Amino acid sequence: MLSLIGLATILLIVIMLLRGKMTPIIALVIIPLVAALVAGFDIIEIGGFFDEGIDRVINVVIMFIFAILYFGIMQDAGLFDPIIDRMIAISRGNVIAVAVATVLIAAVAHLDGSGASTFLITIPALLPLYKRLNMNPYLLLLLVGTSASVLNMLPWAGPLGRTAAVLGMDATELWRPLIPLQIIGLFVLIGLAVLLGIREKRRIAKLDPTAIAETAAAQEAEIKADDQTKKKDRSLARPKLLWVNLLITLALIGLLVWGEIPAGFVFMIALGVALPLNYPKVKDQMERIKAHAPNALLMASIILAAGAFLGILGGTGMLDALAEDI
């Protein structure tokens, strides 16, 4: 009976999430709670299972909160801007180089583990360039998405954190063996970008010159209008602290790879050093935290809900019963 209830619980959660009927937080909390009650457990017992589940994921939650805050502040301070700007400048005018640069820029932009910020950084920066060269914007989307997917295996990104929560392991412990895979993946993507760039160059060469000239004029006017209305706010940038921020970030990554200090504590220390260094005024510090708190809270709440789900299904014996019956 426990295995059937457990299987029904998992299937119902998956169906609700795929159909968009429930948010992950509600599905991961309410459905297991109802299943545990149906299985005959009282609310006090379920509360104990909840505590056990939260204990398993709390370290991952701490890491997520402070990692998202830290890399969000590094984005504000402009740590990655010179790299991205330089890549755009080098690749300008060469279709193959633009395709390769797209992969590298997306990889740098996704170092904070946030998909939203990755697309907000890469698309506005590269779409005008793609339009000027008559490159297919779907190629831009393809290269940004695939590059971000490789970097998404970072400990402070979503998939590895959720996997660590399920396995009861430290996310950085899971990440270390994946580092060579990420490096290989980036090299493979660069090769793919070269091949797709060559194909795109051939496609552009076959276009009608008159049509190219007409669309180029319209696109140039559109780009100029966008430049006037969408100029990036540079007031938060700290170009004089670029090398200091880079050293802090490299030290942070080094400690994560070393693995002797808990990842959450490493990010706490890095945030405690970087935040007052870049924004000495307390008011500015609070504004930066508030700006990135929604992303941190969303990810942390999903991990906590997953902990509740695992605690209830594990504590009630549903997972063990399901595994044994299978």
ChimeraX attribute file (.defattr): number of C-alpha atoms within 10 A of each C-alpha:
attribute: neighborCount
match mode: 1-to-1
recipient: residues
	/A:1	10
	/A:2	20
	/A:3	18
	/A:4	12
	/A:5	20
	/A:6	24
	/A:7	15
	/A:8	15
	/A:9	22
	/A:10	16
	/A:11	12
	/A:12	15
	/A:13	21
	/A:14	15
	/A:15	13
	/A:16	14
	/A:17	16
	/A:18	10
	/A:19	8
	/A:20	10
	/A:21	11
	/A:22	14
	/A:23	12
	/A:24	18
	/A:25	17
	/A:26	14
	/A:27	23
	/A:28	25
	/A:29	21
	/A:30	15
	/A:31	16
	/A:32	27
	/A:33	23
	/A:34	12
	/A:35	20
	/A:36	25
	/A:37	14
	/A:38	12
	/A:39	15
	/A:40	10
	/A:41	14
	/A:42	12
	/A:43	12
	/A:44	9
	/A:45	14
	/A:46	21
	/A:47	15
	/A:48	13
	/A:49	21
	/A:50	24
	/A:51	14
	/A:52	18
	/A:53	26
	/A:54	21
	/A:55	15
	/A:56	22
	/A:57	28
	/A:58	17
	/A:59	21
	/A:60	27
	/A:61	26
	/A:62	18
	/A:63	26
	/A:64	29
	/A:65	24
	/A:66	25
	/A:67	25
	/A:68	26
	/A:69	26
	/A:70	26
	/A:71	23
	/A:72	24
	/A:73	25
	/A:74	24
	/A:75	19
	/A:76	19
	/A:77	24
	/A:78	19
	/A:79	22
	/A:80	17
	/A:81	20
	/A:82	12
	/A:83	14
	/A:84	20
	/A:85	12
	/A:86	12
	/A:87	18
	/A:88	19
	/A:89	11
	/A:90	12
	/A:91	17
	/A:92	17
	/A:93	14
	/A:94	12
	/A:95	23
	/A:96	20
	/A:97	18
	/A:98	26
	/A:99	27
	/A:100	22
	/A:101	24
	/A:102	29
	/A:103	26
	/A:104	23
	/A:105	27
	/A:106	26
	/A:107	25
	/A:108	19
	/A:109	27
	/A:110	27
	/A:111	21
	/A:112	24
	/A:113	25
	/A:114	21
	/A:115	18
	/A:116	10
	/A:117	15
	/A:118	21
	/A:119	18
	/A:120	11
	/A:121	18
	/A:122	22
	/A:123	18
	/A:124	15
	/A:125	16
	/A:126	19
	/A:127	17
	/A:128	20
	/A:129	20
	/A:130	21
	/A:131	17
	/A:132	17
	/A:133	18
	/A:134	19
	/A:135	21
	/A:136	14
	/A:137	15
	/A:138	10
	/A:139	17
	/A:140	20
	/A:141	16
	/A:142	13
	/A:143	25
	/A:144	24
	/A:145	17
	/A:146	17
	/A:147	25
	/A:148	25
	/A:149	19
	/A:150	18
	/A:151	23
	/A:152	22
	/A:153	21
	/A:154	24
	/A:155	27
	/A:156	29
	/A:157	22
	/A:158	19
	/A:159	15
	/A:160	20
	/A:161	29
	/A:162	23
	/A:163	16
	/A:164	22
	/A:165	26
	/A:166	18
	/A:167	14
	/A:168	16
	/A:169	16
	/A:170	23
	/A:171	30
	/A:172	24
	/A:173	17
	/A:174	18
	/A:175	21
	/A:176	16
	/A:177	11
	/A:178	14
	/A:179	15
	/A:180	11
	/A:181	14
	/A:182	19
	/A:183	13
	/A:184	13
	/A:185	17
	/A:186	20
	/A:187	14
	/A:188	12
	/A:189	19
	/A:190	20
	/A:191	13
	/A:192	16
	/A:193	23
	/A:194	18
	/A:195	15
	/A:196	18
	/A:197	21
	/A:198	16
	/A:199	13
	/A:200	18
	/A:201	17
	/A:202	11
	/A:203	13
	/A:204	17
	/A:205	9
	/A:206	8
	/A:207	11
	/A:208	9
	/A:209	10
	/A:210	9
	/A:211	9
	/A:212	14
	/A:213	11
	/A:214	10
	/A:215	13
	/A:216	16
	/A:217	12
	/A:218	10
	/A:219	16
	/A:220	14
	/A:221	11
	/A:222	13
	/A:223	17
	/A:224	12
	/A:225	11
	/A:226	13
	/A:227	13
	/A:228	9
	/A:229	9
	/A:230	10
	/A:231	9
	/A:232	10
	/A:233	8
	/A:234	11
	/A:235	8
	/A:236	15
	/A:237	18
	/A:238	17
	/A:239	16
	/A:240	10
	/A:241	16
	/A:242	18
	/A:243	11
	/A:244	15
	/A:245	22
	/A:246	14
	/A:247	12
	/A:248	15
	/A:249	19
	/A:250	12
	/A:251	14
	/A:252	17
	/A:253	15
	/A:254	11
	/A:255	17
	/A:256	22
	/A:257	17
	/A:258	12
	/A:259	16
	/A:260	9
	/A:261	11
	/A:262	17
	/A:263	27
	/A:264	23
	/A:265	14
	/A:266	20
	/A:267	26
	/A:268	18
	/A:269	13
	/A:270	20
	/A:271	21
	/A:272	13
	/A:273	14
	/A:274	21
	/A:275	22
	/A:276	13
	/A:277	15
	/A:278	23
	/A:279	18
	/A:280	11
	/A:281	11
	/A:282	11
	/A:283	9
	/A:284	15
	/A:285	17
	/A:286	12
	/A:287	12
	/A:288	19
	/A:289	18
	/A:290	13
	/A:291	14
	/A:292	17
	/A:293	17
	/A:294	14
	/A:295	17
	/A:296	23
	/A:297	15
	/A:298	13
	/A:299	22
	/A:300	22
	/A:301	15
	/A:302	20
	/A:303	28
	/A:304	25
	/A:305	23
	/A:306	23
	/A:307	29
	/A:308	29
	/A:309	27
	/A:310	26
	/A:311	26
	/A:312	27
	/A:313	26
	/A:314	18
	/A:315	19
	/A:316	23
	/A:317	16
	/A:318	23
	/A:319	19
	/A:320	16
	/A:321	18
	/A:322	16
	/A:323	10
	/A:324	9
	/A:325	9
	/A:326	7
